[in-house]
Amino acid sequence: MAKEKPTIINISFKKNTLDDTMLLDWLQRKFEVYGKSNYIKQVLRKEMLKEINKED
């Protein structure tokens, strides 16, 4: 059976804005600890569950 390819979502940060620079620096520190994909999935899953629970 063929393995399904993952969906890749590209995100860009503009290094010329303070907001994007701060966010990218913060994310890179989190990625070092948790791993890039794992951290993003963890944050998105948490937000998804908050949204689902708010709709009930």
Phi and psi restraints in degrees (range 20) as a CNS / XPLOR table:
assign (resid 1 and name C) (resid 2 and name N)
       (resid 2 and name CA) (resid 2 and name C) 1.0 -74.6 20.0 2
assign (resid 2 and name N) (resid 2 and name CA)
       (resid 2 and name C) (resid 3 and name N) 1.0 139.3 20.0 2
assign (resid 2 and name C) (resid 3 and name N)
       (resid 3 and name CA) (resid 3 and name C) 1.0 -77.7 20.0 2
assign (resid 3 and name N) (resid 3 and name CA)
       (resid 3 and name C) (resid 4 and name N) 1.0 134.2 20.0 2
assign (resid 3 and name C) (resid 4 and name N)
       (resid 4 and name CA) (resid 4 and name C) 1.0 -72.9 20.0 2
assign (resid 4 and name N) (resid 4 and name CA)
       (resid 4 and name C) (resid 5 and name N) 1.0 136.2 20.0 2
assign (resid 4 and name C) (resid 5 and name N)
       (resid 5 and name CA) (resid 5 and name C) 1.0 -76.5 20.0 2
assign (resid 5 and name N) (resid 5 and name CA)
       (resid 5 and name C) (resid 6 and name N) 1.0 141.7 20.0 2
assign (resid 5 and name C) (resid 6 and name N)
       (resid 6 and name CA) (resid 6 and name C) 1.0 -72.3 20.0 2
assign (resid 6 and name N) (resid 6 and name CA)
       (resid 6 and name C) (resid 7 and name N) 1.0 154.0 20.0 2
assign (resid 6 and name C) (resid 7 and name N)
       (resid 7 and name CA) (resid 7 and name C) 1.0 -85.2 20.0 2
assign (resid 7 and name N) (resid 7 and name CA)
       (resid 7 and name C) (resid 8 and name N) 1.0 130.6 20.0 2
assign (resid 7 and name C) (resid 8 and name N)
       (resid 8 and name CA) (resid 8 and name C) 1.0 -109.9 20.0 2
assign (resid 8 and name N) (resid 8 and name CA)
       (resid 8 and name C) (resid 9 and name N) 1.0 129.5 20.0 2
assign (resid 8 and name C) (resid 9 and name N)
       (resid 9 and name CA) (resid 9 and name C) 1.0 -114.8 20.0 2
assign (resid 9 and name N) (resid 9 and name CA)
       (resid 9 and name C) (resid 10 and name N) 1.0 115.3 20.0 2
assign (resid 9 and name C) (resid 10 and name N)
       (resid 10 and name CA) (resid 10 and name C) 1.0 -84.2 20.0 2
assign (resid 10 and name N) (resid 10 and name CA)
       (resid 10 and name C) (resid 11 and name N) 1.0 138.6 20.0 2
assign (resid 10 and name C) (resid 11 and name N)
       (resid 11 and name CA) (resid 11 and name C) 1.0 -128.7 20.0 2
assign (resid 11 and name N) (resid 11 and name CA)
       (resid 11 and name C) (resid 12 and name N) 1.0 133.5 20.0 2
assign (resid 11 and name C) (resid 12 and name N)
       (resid 12 and name CA) (resid 12 and name C) 1.0 -116.6 20.0 2
assign (resid 12 and name N) (resid 12 and name CA)
       (resid 12 and name C) (resid 13 and name N) 1.0 149.9 20.0 2
assign (resid 12 and name C) (resid 13 and name N)
       (resid 13 and name CA) (resid 13 and name C) 1.0 -124.4 20.0 2
assign (resid 13 and name N) (resid 13 and name CA)
       (resid 13 and name C) (resid 14 and name N) 1.0 131.4 20.0 2
assign (resid 13 and name C) (resid 14 and name N)
       (resid 14 and name CA) (resid 14 and name C) 1.0 -86.3 20.0 2
assign (resid 14 and name N) (resid 14 and name CA)
       (resid 14 and name C) (resid 15 and name N) 1.0 114.7 20.0 2
assign (resid 14 and name C) (resid 15 and name N)
       (resid 15 and name CA) (resid 15 and name C) 1.0 -72.3 20.0 2
assign (resid 15 and name N) (resid 15 and name CA)
       (resid 15 and name C) (resid 16 and name N) 1.0 -6.9 20.0 2
assign (resid 15 and name C) (resid 16 and name N)
       (resid 16 and name CA) (resid 16 and name C) 1.0 -92.3 20.0 2
assign (resid 16 and name N) (resid 16 and name CA)
       (resid 16 and name C) (resid 17 and name N) 1.0 0.9 20.0 2
assign (resid 16 and name C) (resid 17 and name N)
       (resid 17 and name CA) (resid 17 and name C) 1.0 -112.6 20.0 2
assign (resid 17 and name N) (resid 17 and name CA)
       (resid 17 and name C) (resid 18 and name N) 1.0 138.9 20.0 2
assign (resid 17 and name C) (resid 18 and name N)
       (resid 18 and name CA) (resid 18 and name C) 1.0 -61.8 20.0 2
assign (resid 18 and name N) (resid 18 and name CA)
       (resid 18 and name C) (resid 19 and name N) 1.0 -41.1 20.0 2
assign (resid 18 and name C) (resid 19 and name N)
       (resid 19 and name CA) (resid 19 and name C) 1.0 -60.3 20.0 2
assign (resid 19 and name N) (resid 19 and name CA)
       (resid 19 and name C) (resid 20 and name N) 1.0 -49.7 20.0 2
assign (resid 19 and name C) (resid 20 and name N)
       (resid 20 and name CA) (resid 20 and name C) 1.0 -64.7 20.0 2
assign (resid 20 and name N) (resid 20 and name CA)
       (resid 20 and name C) (resid 21 and name N) 1.0 -40.3 20.0 2
assign (resid 20 and name C) (resid 21 and name N)
       (resid 21 and name CA) (resid 21 and name C) 1.0 -62.9 20.0 2
assign (resid 21 and name N) (resid 21 and name CA)
       (resid 21 and name C) (resid 22 and name N) 1.0 -45.4 20.0 2
assign (resid 21 and name C) (resid 22 and name N)
       (resid 22 and name CA) (resid 22 and name C) 1.0 -63.7 20.0 2
assign (resid 22 and name N) (resid 22 and name CA)
       (resid 22 and name C) (resid 23 and name N) 1.0 -43.3 20.0 2
assign (resid 22 and name C) (resid 23 and name N)
       (resid 23 and name CA) (resid 23 and name C) 1.0 -63.2 20.0 2
assign (resid 23 and name N) (resid 23 and name CA)
       (resid 23 and name C) (resid 24 and name N) 1.0 -44.9 20.0 2
assign (resid 23 and name C) (resid 24 and name N)
       (resid 24 and name CA) (resid 24 and name C) 1.0 -63.7 20.0 2
assign (resid 24 and name N) (resid 24 and name CA)
       (resid 24 and name C) (resid 25 and name N) 1.0 -44.3 20.0 2
assign (resid 24 and name C) (resid 25 and name N)
       (resid 25 and name CA) (resid 25 and name C) 1.0 -60.2 20.0 2
assign (resid 25 and name N) (resid 25 and name CA)
       (resid 25 and name C) (resid 26 and name N) 1.0 -44.6 20.0 2
assign (resid 25 and name C) (resid 26 and name N)
       (resid 26 and name CA) (resid 26 and name C) 1.0 -62.4 20.0 2
assign (resid 26 and name N) (resid 26 and name CA)
       (resid 26 and name C) (resid 27 and name N) 1.0 -46.3 20.0 2
assign (resid 26 and name C) (resid 27 and name N)
       (resid 27 and name CA) (resid 27 and name C) 1.0 -61.5 20.0 2
assign (resid 27 and name N) (resid 27 and name CA)
       (resid 27 and name C) (resid 28 and name N) 1.0 -42.6 20.0 2
assign (resid 27 and name C) (resid 28 and name N)
       (resid 28 and name CA) (resid 28 and name C) 1.0 -61.7 20.0 2
assign (resid 28 and name N) (resid 28 and name CA)
       (resid 28 and name C) (resid 29 and name N) 1.0 -35.0 20.0 2
assign (resid 28 and name C) (resid 29 and name N)
       (resid 29 and name CA) (resid 29 and name C) 1.0 -67.2 20.0 2
assign (resid 29 and name N) (resid 29 and name CA)
       (resid 29 and name C) (resid 30 and name N) 1.0 -40.3 20.0 2
assign (resid 29 and name C) (resid 30 and name N)
       (resid 30 and name CA) (resid 30 and name C) 1.0 -65.8 20.0 2
assign (resid 30 and name N) (resid 30 and name CA)
       (resid 30 and name C) (resid 31 and name N) 1.0 -40.4 20.0 2
assign (resid 30 and name C) (resid 31 and name N)
       (resid 31 and name CA) (resid 31 and name C) 1.0 -61.8 20.0 2
assign (resid 31 and name N) (resid 31 and name CA)
       (resid 31 and name C) (resid 32 and name N) 1.0 -36.5 20.0 2
assign (resid 31 and name C) (resid 32 and name N)
       (resid 32 and name CA) (resid 32 and name C) 1.0 -62.7 20.0 2
assign (resid 32 and name N) (resid 32 and name CA)
       (resid 32 and name C) (resid 33 and name N) 1.0 -34.7 20.0 2
assign (resid 32 and name C) (resid 33 and name N)
       (resid 33 and name CA) (resid 33 and name C) 1.0 -83.7 20.0 2
assign (resid 33 and name N) (resid 33 and name CA)
       (resid 33 and name C) (resid 34 and name N) 1.0 -47.8 20.0 2
assign (resid 33 and name C) (resid 34 and name N)
       (resid 34 and name CA) (resid 34 and name C) 1.0 -104.7 20.0 2
assign (resid 34 and name N) (resid 34 and name CA)
       (resid 34 and name C) (resid 35 and name N) 1.0 -15.0 20.0 2
assign (resid 34 and name C) (resid 35 and name N)
       (resid 35 and name CA) (resid 35 and name C) 1.0 90.4 20.0 2
assign (resid 35 and name N) (resid 35 and name CA)
       (resid 35 and name C) (resid 36 and name N) 1.0 143.0 20.0 2
assign (resid 35 and name C) (resid 36 and name N)
       (resid 36 and name CA) (resid 36 and name C) 1.0 -61.6 20.0 2
assign (resid 36 and name N) (resid 36 and name CA)
       (resid 36 and name C) (resid 37 and name N) 1.0 -57.1 20.0 2
assign (resid 36 and name C) (resid 37 and name N)
       (resid 37 and name CA) (resid 37 and name C) 1.0 -64.3 20.0 2
assign (resid 37 and name N) (resid 37 and name CA)
       (resid 37 and name C) (resid 38 and name N) 1.0 -43.7 20.0 2
assign (resid 37 and name C) (resid 38 and name N)
       (resid 38 and name CA) (resid 38 and name C) 1.0 -60.9 20.0 2
assign (resid 38 and name N) (resid 38 and name CA)
       (resid 38 and name C) (resid 39 and name N) 1.0 -43.3 20.0 2
assign (resid 38 and name C) (resid 39 and name N)
       (resid 39 and name CA) (resid 39 and name C) 1.0 -66.6 20.0 2
assign (resid 39 and name N) (resid 39 and name CA)
       (resid 39 and name C) (resid 40 and name N) 1.0 -45.4 20.0 2
assign (resid 39 and name C) (resid 40 and name N)
       (resid 40 and name CA) (resid 40 and name C) 1.0 -60.9 20.0 2
assign (resid 40 and name N) (resid 40 and name CA)
       (resid 40 and name C) (resid 41 and name N) 1.0 -45.2 20.0 2
assign (resid 40 and name C) (resid 41 and name N)
       (resid 41 and name CA) (resid 41 and name C) 1.0 -62.4 20.0 2
assign (resid 41 and name N) (resid 41 and name CA)
       (resid 41 and name C) (resid 42 and name N) 1.0 -40.1 20.0 2
assign (resid 41 and name C) (resid 42 and name N)
       (resid 42 and name CA) (resid 42 and name C) 1.0 -61.4 20.0 2
assign (resid 42 and name N) (resid 42 and name CA)
       (resid 42 and name C) (resid 43 and name N) 1.0 -46.5 20.0 2
assign (resid 42 and name C) (resid 43 and name N)
       (resid 43 and name CA) (resid 43 and name C) 1.0 -66.3 20.0 2
assign (resid 43 and name N) (resid 43 and name CA)
       (resid 43 and name C) (resid 44 and name N) 1.0 -45.0 20.0 2
assign (resid 43 and name C) (resid 44 and name N)
       (resid 44 and name CA) (resid 44 and name C) 1.0 -66.2 20.0 2
assign (resid 44 and name N) (resid 44 and name CA)
       (resid 44 and name C) (resid 45 and name N) 1.0 -39.3 20.0 2
assign (resid 44 and name C) (resid 45 and name N)
       (resid 45 and name CA) (resid 45 and name C) 1.0 -62.0 20.0 2
assign (resid 45 and name N) (resid 45 and name CA)
       (resid 45 and name C) (resid 46 and name N) 1.0 -42.7 20.0 2
assign (resid 45 and name C) (resid 46 and name N)
       (resid 46 and name CA) (resid 46 and name C) 1.0 -61.2 20.0 2
assign (resid 46 and name N) (resid 46 and name CA)
       (resid 46 and name C) (resid 47 and name N) 1.0 -45.0 20.0 2
assign (resid 46 and name C) (resid 47 and name N)
       (resid 47 and name CA) (resid 47 and name C) 1.0 -66.8 20.0 2
assign (resid 47 and name N) (resid 47 and name CA)
       (resid 47 and name C) (resid 48 and name N) 1.0 -38.5 20.0 2
assign (resid 47 and name C) (resid 48 and name N)
       (resid 48 and name CA) (resid 48 and name C) 1.0 -62.0 20.0 2
assign (resid 48 and name N) (resid 48 and name CA)
       (resid 48 and name C) (resid 49 and name N) 1.0 -45.6 20.0 2
assign (resid 48 and name C) (resid 49 and name N)
       (resid 49 and name CA) (resid 49 and name C) 1.0 -65.3 20.0 2
assign (resid 49 and name N) (resid 49 and name CA)
       (resid 49 and name C) (resid 50 and name N) 1.0 -37.9 20.0 2
assign (resid 49 and name C) (resid 50 and name N)
       (resid 50 and name CA) (resid 50 and name C) 1.0 -60.8 20.0 2
assign (resid 50 and name N) (resid 50 and name CA)
       (resid 50 and name C) (resid 51 and name N) 1.0 -43.9 20.0 2
assign (resid 50 and name C) (resid 51 and name N)
       (resid 51 and name CA) (resid 51 and name C) 1.0 -66.0 20.0 2
assign (resid 51 and name N) (resid 51 and name CA)
       (resid 51 and name C) (resid 52 and name N) 1.0 -42.6 20.0 2
assign (resid 51 and name C) (resid 52 and name N)
       (resid 52 and name CA) (resid 52 and name C) 1.0 -63.2 20.0 2
assign (resid 52 and name N) (resid 52 and name CA)
       (resid 52 and name C) (resid 53 and name N) 1.0 -44.6 20.0 2
assign (resid 52 and name C) (resid 53 and name N)
       (resid 53 and name CA) (resid 53 and name C) 1.0 -67.7 20.0 2
assign (resid 53 and name N) (resid 53 and name CA)
       (resid 53 and name C) (resid 54 and name N) 1.0 -30.5 20.0 2
assign (resid 53 and name C) (resid 54 and name N)
       (resid 54 and name CA) (resid 54 and name C) 1.0 -69.9 20.0 2
assign (resid 54 and name N) (resid 54 and name CA)
       (resid 54 and name C) (resid 55 and name N) 1.0 -30.9 20.0 2
assign (resid 54 and name C) (resid 55 and name N)
       (resid 55 and name CA) (resid 55 and name C) 1.0 -73.8 20.0 2
assign (resid 55 and name N) (resid 55 and name CA)
       (resid 55 and name C) (resid 56 and name N) 1.0 -22.8 20.0 2
